[in-house]
């Protein structure tokens, strides 16, 4: 019982402190510029491009796709910076020197970003309704909320994996940016998956977001939770796999770093 | 800014440009901004606009290239002074006999020049991967437009850099400035899609006139008077930008030499 309480406290403190530390350098205005205005501007750009391409039809396809894709800002950049930030701040040796449960430390880094990312999606969808004519009248809202949470969770799973890469390479922002922008193509946010070449469809199917976006579009189109449940379960599974691979990599990195003395030399 | 310095110190401008090019080609962030991000945007746009036919391929090449040009101007040129502050070399640069604005001009020249790689990459992508046959409708006028656009972008960059170093509250909005300009300048779709109230804002942005003229000379037979008007607007904005930049550099150098607050956060 004592261990559970300790680990829960560790998880919660790690969650809050890493999130606060990540944004400690930000003023509210910077947070708003980076986490609200920038994602919305990006969404509007692709929605305008999409409606131009489709001759003014199908705006909701692009609004939903890009609104859900916004979750990857928190999922990829936020989580990666939370995990990799220890190396940048020079606190990694202390972290690895503690007897704290690694599982709790590792997954605690992502928790606040799941909430943060989900809020970002809700804001984007709200703008979609107010400015882009997105119609949510037939939408099962609790199911959409669940879909947003699961999609954000699975994207954070990818972020945890990317965060581990940030411990291995100095060019993590390049990799992050590349993955983030690639998701705009492969997740189906802007291009229907069926219209992509076969090899790209294979890549789409092993990425987070793809099924979350498909499920959200189906829900907005009037589908029920039961209809999209298989998509959500697979999305959740993909997120867990990425998170688990990230955790294994994190553990491997710690072992290698301790054995070779390469903790902060990459 | 003393414009005569650009002619007097032309060797310095070129050496700074060369050094900047060498440095930036090993910077992963710069490579992402000028190569990979425009490439991904080009792939997306080519997929999204393919139902409109092959004529749109060149439109996408130019448009995605312009996104690379703007992103690079915003993040690389915008931080061309800040980066010296971050590395601790700003005071030395300000203190040396070579005029500081000449150095920043050279850095911007390199940045805008290397950003043209965005268009080359998008062109190669559309031709090689998507199999489009790409030709410029008015090649001579296109390259003339490109030169004027480069000058307009450099001058615009000269106003952004000192603003970002002196007014950090504005620099905080840097991330949020990237996509709005893609939208307002009609890089990949006409601004007629946007609400009417945004049109005057577009007219005030030099990249909008660059986009109009570059699209017009690459994918359409734009009448020469319209091209010349866009050139005129770019030159007009360049002159305005240079006047504003001269005032900004004066204030910035005052802060550096008298207040000694340039490097203070």
Interface residues (C-beta under 8 A of the other chain):
Chain A: X27 X29 X30 X33 X34 X37 X38 X41 X42 X44 X45 X46 X48 X49 X50 X51 X52 X53 X54 X171 X173 X174 X177 X178 X181 X182 X184 X185 X190 X191 X195 X196
Chain B: X28 X29 X31 X32 X36 X37 X40 X41 X43 X44 X45 X47 X48 X49 X51 X52 X169 X172 X173 X174 X175 X176 X178 X179 X180 X182 X183 X188 X189 X190 X193 X194
